[in-house]
């Protein structure tokens, strides 16, 4: 019997131990919008911020968190929610990724990009008196703690 090229290749591959593995199908999940799903109290329990403060933060840093050109990128709102969940709970990236149906690497990238965006606007919220700055650096051992930004936003929230 004379076989065509495709049939010969299949027969040869079967003899060698099988076909090559085909890539698995991509799974695109529908991500929920926590602003629509949770009440104000539930948002505060999960993210430690009220709805109004979250919208204020998103307005401040949203333009720095623009969607990437990738196919299934996280919108700025979800990036900010991932960042808030990480700092509100102190959990590992893997746990936060599992709870929000994203990868561990995506959680890391979200935390990095939101922190960088907040550091760009830090001077709008944090001002040291000139006399106390050196004393603060001596006590805290750091020049600019990003925790001060979180503290100032928490104070605004209350």
TIVEX-909431 format. One record per residue (C-alpha): x, y, z. Coordinates in steps of 0.5 Angstrom, whole numbers, padded with zeros to 4 digits, always signed. Example, Ala and Ser with C-alpha at 12.3 -4.5 7.8 and 13.67 -1.06 7.14 Angstrom:
// residues 2
+0025-0009+0016+0027-0002+0014
***
This chain:
// residues 158
+0000+0000+0000+0002+0007-0002+0001+0012+0004+0001+0019+0004+0006+0023+0008+0001+0025+0013+0000+0018+0014+0007+0016+0014+0009+0021+0019+0003+0019+0024+0005+0011+0023+0012+0013+0025+0011+0017+0031+0006+0012+0034+0012+0007+0033+0017+0012+0037+0012+0013+0043+0006+0017+0041+0004+0024+0038+0007+0030+0041+0003+0034+0046-0002+0039+0044-0002+0045+0048-0008+0046+0053-0014+0050+0051-0014+0057+0054-0019+0059+0060-0021+0066+0060-0025+0067+0066-0030+0072+0068-0027+0076+0073-0032+0079+0078-0033+0087+0080-0032+0087+0087-0035+0094+0087-0042+0091+0084-0042+0084+0088-0040+0087+0095-0043+0092+0100-0039+0097+0103-0038+0094+0109-0036+0087+0106-0031+0091+0102-0028+0094+0108-0028+0087+0111-0024+0084+0105-0020+0090+0103-0020+0095+0109-0022+0101+0105-0029+0104+0104-0032+0104+0097-0031+0112+0096-0024+0111+0098-0023+0106+0093-0026+0110+0087-0022+0116+0090-0015+0112+0089-0017+0109+0083-0018+0116+0080-0011+0118+0083-0007+0112+0080-0012+0109+0075-0008+0113+0069-0002+0110+0071-0005+0103+0071-0007+0103+0064-0009+0096+0061-0003+0093+0057-0003+0090+0050-0004+0083+0052-0010+0079+0051-0013+0078+0058-0010+0083+0062-0013+0086+0068-0016+0092+0068-0014+0098+0073-0019+0097+0078-0018+0090+0079-0010+0091+0080-0012+0096+0085-0016+0091+0088-0011+0085+0088-0006+0090+0091-0011+0092+0097-0012+0085+0098-0005+0083+0099-0004+0089+0104-0010+0088+0108-0009+0081+0109-0002+0080+0109-0003+0073+0105+0002+0070+0100+0001+0072+0093-0001+0065+0091-0007+0065+0096-0009+0072+0093-0008+0069+0086-0013+0063+0088-0018+0067+0091-0018+0072+0085-0017+0067+0080-0011+0070+0077-0004+0067+0077+0002+0068+0083+0006+0072+0078+0000+0077+0076-0001+0078+0083+0006+0080+0084+0006+0085+0078+0000+0088+0080+0003+0090+0087+0009+0092+0084+0005+0097+0079+0000+0100+0084+0006+0101+0089+0010+0105+0084+0004+0109+0082+0002+0111+0089+0010+0113+0090+0009+0117+0084+0003+0121+0088+0006+0121+0095+0008+0128+0095+0001+0130+0095-0001+0126+0101+0005+0126+0105+0009+0132+0108+0015+0132+0113+0016+0138+0117+0023+0140+0116+0025+0139+0123+0022+0133+0124+0025+0129+0118+0032+0127+0120+0029+0125+0127+0024+0121+0124+0029+0118+0119+0034+0116+0125+0028+0113+0129+0025+0109+0123+0031+0107+0119+0029+0109+0113+0028+0115+0108+0021+0114+0106+0016+0109+0108+0011+0107+0104+0007+0105+0110+0006+0113+0111+0002+0113+0105-0003+0107+0107-0004+0111+0114-0005+0117+0111-0011+0114+0106-0013+0110+0112-0014+0117+0116-0018+0120+0110-0022+0114+0110-0025+0115+0117
***
